[in-house]
Amino acid sequence: MKKLWGILVLALVAACVPGTLPPGPPESALGFTVQPGAAGTFVQPDPVGEAQRLFRPGPDRRAVALTRAGRTLIGVGVREFPSEDRSEPIAWVSAAEGRDAREIVLPQDRPGQWATTAIAAEGDQVLVAGTLGGDVRVWASDDAGTTWTVSPVQVRGSELWFSTVLRTEGKWLLAGGSVDDALIVTGVPGAWVTAFAGEGRILGGTVDKAGKAVLFGDRTETNEHGTANRDCSVVWVAGTGWRRGELGCPAERITAAVTLEDGRVVLASSRDLWTRPS
């Protein structure tokens, strides 16, 4: 299964008004160029919808993310218990393209409102990010989802959450945000290194042809009077540290990223497309 599918969009105009790409130096976009209205040339499958179709989770169960580990499809989600004010993390594991899927309740170190948020795999190694209230957890499997362990991610901040898991440069990457900053955590369970990536939140990403992470997200911009705000798109690229670029303030938020077979990295919204050459 491809990592993340997507398209990216912006309207390129001269005036800096809501829903437009403000003028600025090309280097601010870290090599990305925008193609307004080009998103229709790409197909944008919905991983959550695909997980629902493949696994048919059933009542009180909600699929969240989907990946492939070797020849095995793995979906993750939650089972909710409304009358008990709790939920539990669940995985669906299938070696037959969704058929004969096994439902597995992922391990928990205490009861509460568990939520899975993102998943990634490399070979038979799988990592799932999630939350328990205000705490962050990861579930790891070394056998394509047959067995799992759970462990905390020790990171400081309030209202922490992770939208993205990637496997890059021989380690795991978790990305998301807190109430204050975009947040990137790299390493392995039990040994994580945290980087705060400035204003905004990270919503997704991909790994480029060189094996480096490319992340996208947004930040909120207010006018000089503080009376109006809009969402502006941001990209982060791994290198020596993290480089951050501004992609303007599109009417539609970027929702997906993908690395094509020819090495191009594509970001996409429901209308526009951003592309960075290989």
Secondary structure, DSSP 8 states (H G I E B T S, - for coil): --S--------B-SS--TBSB----GGGGTT-EEETTGGGGS----HHHHHHHHH---TTEEEEEEEEETTEEEEEEEEEEGGGTEEEEEEEEESBTTBT-EEEE---SS-SBEEEEEEEEETTEEEEEEEETTEEEEEEESSTTSS-EEEE-----SS-EEEEEEEETTEEEEEEE-SSSEEEEEEETTEEEEEE-SSSEEEEEEE-TTS-EEEEEEEEEE-TTSS-EEEEEEEEEESSSEEEEE---BSS---EEEE-TTS-EEEE-SS-EEEE--
